Amino acid sequence: MKKVTTNYIFVLLYQLLIIITPIFTMPYVIRVLMPENVGVEAYVSSIVQIFTAFAALGMGDYGRKVIASVKREQDLKVEFYSLYVVQSFFSVIVLLIYLIFTFHTKQYQMLFLINILTILSYVFDITWFYTGQENMKNIMIRNMVVRLGSMIGIFSFVKGADDLAIYVWINAATLLLGQLVTWLPLLRKWKGFEVRWEKAKRHVIPVMTVAIVPIITLIPLALNKVILGNMTTAMDVGFYNQAFKLMTLFVVFVTALSTVMSPRMVKQYNGAKKEDFERSMYFSFRYVALSTLPLVTGLIAIAPLFIPLFLGSAFQSSVLNLQILAPSLFFSGLAGIFGLQILVTTGKNKSYAFSVLIAAVISLGTNIVFIRWWGSYGTAVSYTIFMTMTCLLQAYFARKYFSIKKMIQQIAPYVAASLIAFAAEKGIAYVLNGHAVTVIAAQVFVGGIVYFGILLLFRDPLLLKVGQIIQSKIVRKKQAER
């Protein structure tokens, strides 16, 4: 479990860096490039995102599973290149289609041309190999350095409104560089190219099945916002989008877990280690509940003060948007377990894709209806419905691998502790009338004390395990100093 913990920490740090970097650069970029150019960049990026969804091909989830299944070192090279041939074939086709689109587009053509580098980064993306090998430390450190380099480049070279192209180039080039550096260890380790075409052919259908998922998720992630903009105003899109960005700051806690746990569970499942597989699964249930439920209730409690403080009083409508979106954190975490850690691990790729498709169609329908009634709040509700339905459908397809009763028993203590902490946080807001920063800090502090205090009172196994790890490290450090 030590390796899983180490990998989790590095994946979490990297994903946090991806999110934190824009927080530092965005105020500077908005001031330098001006809001109009920032809007142009967002428009171009939304179109590029559609192409990248096809270029990614779902290889991240499928490739990670296949690599984790390889038992002999001598088979690893062949399996890797067989997978990469499939990935590069489809991603190069997407690149060619993107080139045709770019050369036939007159508006913002230069920015679309620069984003060729973005599409290329998906051609060379082999992160799935390292996650499948449970070897993420070095690769994440390299990507962290590249990401920090992009931030330095923005502050150094983006100086005025005419530097929009430079800004786009820095983002695209550093993304590509981050993918290229992942190849260096492999090129040093393996000499030459080795692929078996019969193996590559066998991967095509499963890859395309898994690839449906990122393409389908464009509906709740991108299309629903486009519909919101067409049916209401750009202001409504802004209210929703800012709340959505804040909510996604915390999604990394659950996505990082699935990234590092999936390869381990693949090996356990393929090795017929049923008890280890179930132990990992129920650990994931506990972890998701421990980490997301206090975030859900905490965001709902602090949103009325936090949104005006962080975004400004003009974004008051984002408060309810964030409160509506908050529960999707929990359902996203559970969906990661049911979908990636169970269905994909056990080869139920069609069930995995079908569940996301049905949930996305329902989300699209509810979005169109709810926007007419509630505007941006309707889109927030439809996204939460998407995550809830995805979770429920995947739980149904994965039902033979887990006990609902046992899962509820694992989650129940965290539900109770979160609700009590929520009551304490709302009470603090009601009692205190100070500055927003002071009240929010008090809410977070008191909520954290109440939440973890209750769990410690009932001897929560996860917290006790963390305590044992810390205690053992302190003991080893003292022994080393003697």
VMD Tcl script that draws the C-alpha trace (Angstrom):
set ca {
  {0.00 0.00 0.00}
  {3.04 2.27 0.45}
  {3.56 2.47 -3.33}
  {-0.10 3.37 -3.86}
  {0.19 6.15 -1.26}
  {3.35 7.57 -2.87}
  {1.81 7.48 -6.36}
  {-1.38 9.08 -5.04}
  {0.55 11.96 -3.47}
  {2.46 12.72 -6.69}
  {-0.62 12.47 -8.92}
  {-2.54 14.69 -6.50}
  {0.28 17.26 -6.39}
  {0.48 17.37 -10.18}
  {-3.27 17.72 -10.67}
  {-3.40 20.40 -8.00}
  {-0.60 22.21 -9.84}
  {-2.61 22.08 -13.08}
  {-5.48 23.82 -11.28}
  {-3.49 26.22 -9.10}
  {-1.35 27.54 -11.97}
  {-4.29 29.33 -13.68}
  {-5.30 30.83 -10.33}
  {-1.96 32.64 -10.21}
  {-1.81 33.53 -13.90}
  {-5.47 34.40 -14.63}
  {-5.59 37.79 -12.82}
  {-2.43 38.81 -14.69}
  {-3.65 37.45 -18.03}
  {-7.04 39.21 -17.74}
  {-5.33 42.52 -16.94}
  {-2.74 42.22 -19.71}
  {-4.69 40.59 -22.53}
  {-7.98 42.33 -21.68}
  {-11.32 40.50 -21.25}
  {-12.12 40.44 -24.98}
  {-8.96 38.49 -25.85}
  {-9.51 36.17 -22.89}
  {-12.97 35.44 -24.31}
  {-11.48 34.72 -27.73}
  {-9.01 32.27 -26.17}
  {-11.84 30.54 -24.27}
  {-13.87 30.22 -27.50}
  {-10.94 28.73 -29.42}
  {-10.11 26.36 -26.56}
  {-13.69 25.07 -26.40}
  {-13.48 24.04 -30.06}
  {-10.01 22.51 -29.63}
  {-11.39 20.57 -26.65}
  {-13.79 18.74 -28.97}
  {-10.90 17.53 -31.13}
  {-8.79 16.54 -28.13}
  {-11.65 14.43 -26.78}
  {-11.47 12.35 -29.97}
  {-7.66 12.35 -30.05}
  {-7.41 11.09 -26.45}
  {-9.39 8.00 -27.51}
  {-9.96 6.85 -23.94}
  {-6.48 5.34 -23.97}
  {-5.83 6.64 -20.47}
  {-8.29 4.22 -18.86}
  {-7.90 1.28 -21.23}
  {-4.12 1.48 -21.69}
  {-3.59 1.73 -17.94}
  {-5.59 -1.46 -17.43}
  {-3.76 -3.42 -20.16}
  {-0.29 -2.38 -18.97}
  {-1.20 -3.28 -15.39}
  {-2.24 -6.74 -16.65}
  {1.18 -7.56 -18.13}
  {2.93 -10.05 -15.86}
  {6.26 -10.60 -17.65}
  {8.76 -7.80 -18.25}
  {9.68 -9.18 -21.68}
  {6.05 -8.78 -22.85}
  {5.82 -5.16 -21.73}
  {7.53 -3.59 -24.74}
  {5.37 -5.46 -27.26}
  {2.17 -4.63 -25.40}
  {3.10 -0.95 -25.11}
  {3.86 -0.50 -28.81}
  {0.77 -2.49 -29.81}
  {-1.34 -0.06 -27.80}
  {0.54 2.98 -29.03}
  {0.06 1.99 -32.68}
  {-3.71 2.07 -32.12}
  {-3.51 5.38 -30.28}
  {-1.26 7.08 -32.84}
  {-3.34 5.84 -35.79}
  {-6.57 7.42 -34.51}
  {-4.96 10.54 -33.06}
  {-3.12 11.26 -36.32}
  {-6.46 10.98 -38.18}
  {-7.92 13.53 -35.75}
  {-4.88 15.74 -36.32}
  {-5.42 15.63 -40.10}
  {-9.12 16.50 -39.70}
  {-8.13 19.36 -37.40}
  {-5.66 20.65 -40.03}
  {-8.40 20.63 -42.67}
  {-10.71 22.47 -40.27}
  {-8.01 25.03 -39.44}
  {-7.10 25.84 -43.05}
  {-10.79 26.35 -43.89}
  {-11.37 28.61 -40.89}
  {-10.79 32.32 -41.39}
  {-11.65 33.59 -37.90}
  {-8.83 33.17 -35.36}
  {-6.90 30.98 -37.81}
  {-3.52 31.80 -36.23}
  {-4.71 30.63 -32.82}
  {-6.08 27.42 -34.29}
  {-2.76 26.84 -36.08}
  {-0.86 27.23 -32.81}
  {-3.16 24.69 -31.20}
  {-1.84 22.05 -33.60}
  {0.74 21.60 -30.85}
  {-2.11 20.81 -28.44}
  {-3.44 18.05 -30.71}
  {0.13 16.75 -31.20}
  {0.50 16.44 -27.43}
  {-2.27 13.83 -27.48}
  {-0.46 11.93 -30.26}
  {2.54 11.53 -27.92}
  {0.62 11.08 -24.66}
  {1.79 7.87 -22.94}
  {0.97 8.77 -19.35}
  {-1.21 5.65 -19.25}
  {1.92 3.49 -19.46}
  {3.38 4.92 -16.26}
  {0.12 4.81 -14.33}
  {-0.35 1.19 -15.41}
  {3.14 0.44 -14.13}
  {2.39 2.30 -10.87}
  {5.49 4.36 -11.57}
  {4.38 7.98 -11.41}
  {6.93 9.76 -9.25}
  {9.52 10.69 -11.89}
  {7.00 11.42 -14.62}
  {4.95 13.70 -12.40}
  {8.06 15.59 -11.26}
  {9.03 16.21 -14.92}
  {5.55 17.48 -15.73}
  {5.50 19.71 -12.66}
  {8.71 21.37 -13.85}
  {7.23 21.89 -17.33}
  {4.02 23.33 -15.84}
  {5.96 25.78 -13.68}
  {7.97 26.71 -16.77}
  {4.76 27.68 -18.57}
  {3.80 29.96 -15.70}
  {7.21 31.67 -15.82}
  {6.90 32.01 -19.60}
  {3.51 33.73 -19.30}
  {4.81 36.29 -16.80}
  {7.98 36.83 -18.88}
  {6.65 37.13 -22.44}
  {2.96 38.08 -22.28}
  {3.10 41.85 -21.82}
  {0.16 43.33 -23.75}
  {-3.12 42.76 -25.59}
  {-1.21 41.93 -28.78}
  {0.44 38.93 -27.10}
  {-2.59 36.64 -27.24}
  {-0.88 34.36 -29.77}
  {2.19 34.15 -27.52}
  {0.00 33.19 -24.58}
  {-1.71 30.43 -26.58}
  {1.67 29.23 -27.89}
  {3.17 28.98 -24.40}
  {0.25 26.89 -23.16}
  {0.26 24.58 -26.21}
  {4.05 24.22 -26.42}
  {4.50 23.39 -22.73}
  {1.70 20.83 -22.94}
  {3.49 19.14 -25.85}
  {6.85 19.35 -24.08}
  {5.34 17.74 -21.00}
  {4.28 14.75 -23.14}
  {7.61 14.48 -24.98}
  {9.65 14.26 -21.77}
  {7.67 11.16 -20.77}
  {9.30 9.33 -23.70}
  {12.88 9.84 -22.51}
  {12.96 7.02 -19.90}
  {11.40 4.56 -22.39}
  {13.79 5.44 -25.21}
  {16.71 4.87 -22.85}
  {15.22 1.61 -21.59}
  {14.12 0.08 -24.90}
  {15.98 0.10 -28.19}
  {13.99 -0.10 -31.39}
  {10.29 -0.44 -32.19}
  {8.50 -3.75 -31.63}
  {4.85 -4.37 -32.35}
  {2.66 -7.37 -33.12}
  {-0.12 -6.36 -35.44}
  {-2.48 -9.11 -34.29}
  {-2.24 -7.72 -30.75}
  {-2.82 -4.18 -32.00}
  {-5.94 -5.29 -33.89}
  {-7.38 -6.89 -30.75}
  {-7.13 -3.56 -28.92}
  {-9.09 -1.54 -31.52}
  {-12.67 -2.45 -30.48}
  {-12.08 -2.19 -26.69}
  {-10.29 1.14 -27.13}
  {-13.10 2.54 -29.26}
  {-15.65 1.36 -26.69}
  {-13.86 3.15 -23.85}
  {-13.25 6.18 -26.12}
  {-17.00 6.78 -26.24}
  {-16.89 7.97 -22.63}
  {-14.74 11.15 -23.00}
  {-16.63 12.00 -26.19}
  {-20.01 11.58 -24.51}
  {-18.94 13.68 -21.53}
  {-18.61 16.64 -23.89}
  {-22.41 16.90 -23.54}
  {-22.52 17.83 -19.83}
  {-19.10 19.54 -19.90}
  {-19.30 21.64 -23.07}
  {-22.58 21.28 -25.00}
  {-24.80 22.12 -22.04}
  {-22.92 25.41 -21.62}
  {-23.36 26.19 -25.32}
  {-27.11 25.56 -24.98}
  {-27.20 27.76 -21.87}
  {-25.53 30.58 -23.80}
  {-27.94 30.26 -26.72}
  {-31.06 30.14 -24.56}
  {-30.08 32.82 -22.03}
  {-27.19 35.29 -21.89}
  {-23.40 35.23 -21.67}
  {-23.77 36.48 -18.11}
  {-25.64 33.30 -17.12}
  {-22.88 31.21 -18.68}
  {-20.37 33.17 -16.61}
  {-22.28 32.56 -13.37}
  {-22.39 28.83 -14.05}
  {-18.86 28.50 -15.43}
  {-17.19 30.22 -12.46}
  {-19.05 27.99 -10.01}
  {-18.14 24.93 -12.07}
  {-14.45 25.89 -12.07}
  {-14.48 26.27 -8.30}
  {-16.16 22.89 -7.89}
  {-13.59 21.19 -10.15}
  {-10.78 22.46 -7.91}
  {-11.71 19.63 -5.54}
  {-12.38 16.88 -8.10}
  {-8.64 16.08 -8.13}
  {-8.98 14.35 -4.77}
  {-11.15 11.64 -6.33}
  {-9.62 11.46 -9.83}
  {-6.16 10.95 -8.35}
  {-7.48 8.00 -6.32}
  {-8.84 6.15 -9.38}
  {-5.62 6.86 -11.29}
  {-3.45 5.09 -8.73}
  {-5.88 2.43 -7.46}
  {-7.01 1.08 -10.85}
  {-3.66 -0.55 -11.81}
  {-3.37 -2.19 -8.38}
  {-6.92 -3.56 -8.61}
  {-6.29 -4.86 -12.15}
  {-3.36 -6.91 -10.84}
  {-5.42 -8.16 -7.91}
  {-8.35 -9.12 -10.14}
  {-6.20 -10.85 -12.77}
  {-4.26 -12.63 -10.03}
  {-7.51 -14.01 -8.59}
  {-6.83 -12.23 -5.31}
  {-10.50 -11.66 -4.52}
  {-9.95 -10.60 -0.91}
  {-7.30 -8.03 -1.87}
  {-9.52 -6.73 -4.67}
  {-12.47 -6.27 -2.30}
  {-10.23 -4.71 0.36}
  {-9.00 -2.12 -2.16}
  {-12.56 -1.44 -3.31}
  {-13.95 -0.85 0.18}
  {-10.90 1.25 1.02}
  {-11.85 3.43 -1.96}
  {-15.43 3.76 -0.69}
  {-14.16 4.93 2.68}
  {-11.64 7.32 1.16}
  {-14.15 8.92 -1.23}
  {-16.62 9.43 1.62}
  {-13.91 10.74 3.97}
  {-12.56 13.27 1.46}
  {-15.63 14.43 -0.49}
  {-18.56 14.57 1.94}
  {-17.04 17.30 4.18}
  {-16.12 19.19 1.00}
  {-19.72 18.97 -0.23}
  {-21.24 20.27 3.00}
  {-18.38 22.74 3.50}
  {-18.84 24.31 0.06}
  {-22.59 24.62 0.61}
  {-21.96 26.30 3.98}
  {-19.28 28.81 2.95}
  {-20.53 29.62 -0.59}
  {-22.66 32.67 0.44}
  {-19.58 34.41 1.84}
  {-16.84 32.85 -0.30}
  {-18.24 33.59 -3.77}
  {-18.60 37.40 -3.31}
  {-15.17 37.48 -1.65}
  {-13.39 35.44 -4.34}
  {-15.28 36.43 -7.49}
  {-16.85 39.75 -6.49}
  {-20.38 40.82 -5.64}
  {-21.36 40.74 -9.33}
  {-21.20 36.92 -9.19}
  {-23.81 36.51 -6.45}
  {-25.77 34.14 -8.70}
  {-22.77 31.76 -8.65}
  {-23.53 31.02 -4.98}
  {-26.54 28.82 -5.67}
  {-24.81 27.34 -8.74}
  {-21.93 26.15 -6.55}
  {-24.28 24.80 -3.88}
  {-26.20 22.82 -6.51}
  {-22.99 21.48 -8.10}
  {-21.32 20.52 -4.78}
  {-22.97 17.05 -4.36}
  {-21.56 15.99 -7.74}
  {-18.15 15.76 -6.01}
  {-19.36 12.78 -3.99}
  {-21.12 11.10 -6.91}
  {-18.07 11.67 -9.11}
  {-15.94 9.85 -6.56}
  {-18.32 6.89 -6.37}
  {-18.58 6.77 -10.17}
  {-14.80 6.53 -10.32}
  {-14.96 3.40 -8.17}
  {-17.90 1.75 -9.94}
  {-16.74 2.74 -13.44}
  {-12.95 2.72 -13.56}
  {-12.01 0.55 -10.60}
  {-14.67 -2.12 -11.10}
  {-16.26 -2.09 -14.59}
  {-13.14 -1.24 -16.61}
  {-10.95 -3.47 -14.41}
  {-13.28 -6.46 -14.91}
  {-13.61 -5.87 -18.66}
  {-17.15 -4.47 -18.60}
  {-16.24 -1.64 -20.99}
  {-19.60 -1.64 -22.79}
  {-21.52 -1.29 -19.53}
  {-19.18 1.53 -18.53}
  {-19.76 3.41 -21.80}
  {-23.51 2.70 -21.86}
  {-24.01 4.12 -18.35}
  {-22.28 7.38 -19.29}
  {-24.27 7.62 -22.55}
  {-27.65 7.21 -20.83}
  {-26.69 9.70 -18.11}
  {-25.50 12.24 -20.71}
  {-28.71 11.97 -22.75}
  {-30.79 12.49 -19.60}
  {-28.59 15.45 -18.66}
  {-29.07 17.00 -22.11}
  {-32.85 16.65 -21.93}
  {-33.14 18.03 -18.41}
  {-30.78 20.89 -19.29}
  {-33.00 22.09 -22.15}
  {-36.10 21.93 -19.92}
  {-34.59 23.36 -16.74}
  {-32.88 26.32 -18.44}
  {-36.32 27.63 -19.42}
  {-37.34 27.61 -15.75}
  {-34.16 28.40 -13.82}
  {-31.51 29.71 -16.23}
  {-27.94 28.86 -15.14}
  {-29.29 26.99 -12.11}
  {-30.96 24.58 -14.53}
  {-27.59 23.71 -16.10}
  {-26.13 23.16 -12.63}
  {-29.00 20.82 -11.77}
  {-28.58 18.91 -15.05}
  {-24.84 18.39 -14.39}
  {-25.54 17.05 -10.89}
  {-28.19 14.76 -12.42}
  {-25.56 13.56 -14.92}
  {-23.10 12.60 -12.18}
  {-25.84 11.03 -10.02}
  {-27.25 8.94 -12.87}
  {-23.74 7.88 -13.95}
  {-23.05 6.71 -10.41}
  {-26.35 4.82 -10.04}
  {-26.16 3.12 -13.44}
  {-22.55 2.04 -12.94}
  {-23.40 0.78 -9.45}
  {-26.15 -1.32 -11.03}
  {-23.81 -2.84 -13.62}
  {-21.14 -3.47 -10.95}
  {-23.58 -4.83 -8.35}
  {-22.24 -8.39 -8.27}
  {-18.78 -7.19 -7.18}
  {-19.80 -5.38 -4.00}
  {-22.34 -5.42 -1.20}
  {-24.63 -2.40 -1.03}
  {-25.18 -3.00 2.67}
  {-21.45 -3.10 3.38}
  {-20.84 0.00 1.23}
  {-23.48 1.95 3.17}
  {-21.89 0.82 6.42}
  {-18.53 2.13 5.16}
  {-20.00 5.52 4.15}
  {-22.54 6.17 6.93}
  {-20.12 7.50 9.60}
  {-18.80 10.13 7.18}
  {-22.33 11.20 6.22}
  {-23.22 11.72 9.90}
  {-19.96 13.53 10.70}
  {-20.32 15.81 7.65}
  {-23.90 16.78 8.51}
  {-22.93 17.62 12.10}
  {-19.94 19.65 10.85}
  {-22.28 21.42 8.39}
  {-24.59 22.42 11.26}
  {-21.59 23.78 13.15}
  {-20.41 25.77 10.10}
  {-23.85 27.31 9.57}
  {-24.03 28.11 13.27}
  {-20.69 29.95 13.11}
  {-21.94 32.02 10.15}
  {-25.11 32.87 12.08}
  {-23.30 33.85 15.28}
  {-20.33 35.76 13.84}
  {-20.83 39.09 12.09}
  {-17.20 39.90 11.29}
  {-15.29 40.21 8.03}
  {-15.96 37.49 5.46}
  {-12.39 36.16 5.67}
  {-12.67 35.79 9.46}
  {-16.04 34.05 9.30}
  {-14.92 31.66 6.51}
  {-11.72 30.81 8.41}
  {-13.78 30.14 11.55}
  {-16.22 27.97 9.59}
  {-13.42 25.89 8.06}
  {-11.58 25.54 11.39}
  {-14.63 24.62 13.47}
  {-16.03 22.36 10.73}
  {-12.71 20.51 10.46}
  {-12.40 20.09 14.22}
  {-15.97 18.78 14.53}
  {-15.67 16.46 11.52}
  {-12.35 14.84 12.42}
  {-13.15 14.94 16.13}
  {-16.25 12.80 15.58}
  {-14.33 10.34 13.39}
  {-11.55 10.02 15.96}
  {-14.14 9.56 18.72}
  {-15.51 6.56 16.84}
  {-11.98 5.35 15.96}
  {-12.19 5.72 12.19}
  {-9.84 3.12 10.62}
  {-8.48 5.46 7.93}
  {-7.51 8.18 10.41}
  {-6.04 5.60 12.78}
  {-3.96 4.20 9.89}
  {-2.66 7.68 9.06}
  {-1.81 8.19 12.72}
  {0.11 4.90 12.83}
  {2.10 5.84 9.69}
  {3.02 9.24 11.14}
  {3.95 7.71 14.49}
  {6.17 5.07 12.86}
  {7.98 7.72 10.82}
  {8.62 9.81 13.93}
  {10.01 6.74 15.72}
  {12.30 5.87 12.78}
  {13.53 9.47 12.60}
  {14.38 9.49 16.31}
  {16.18 6.18 15.99}
  {18.18 7.50 13.05}
  {19.23 10.60 15.03}
  {20.65 8.50 17.90}
}
mol new
graphics top color blue
foreach p $ca { graphics top sphere $p radius 0.5 }
foreach p [lrange $ca 0 end-1] q [lrange $ca 1 end] { graphics top cylinder $p $q radius 0.2 }
display resetview
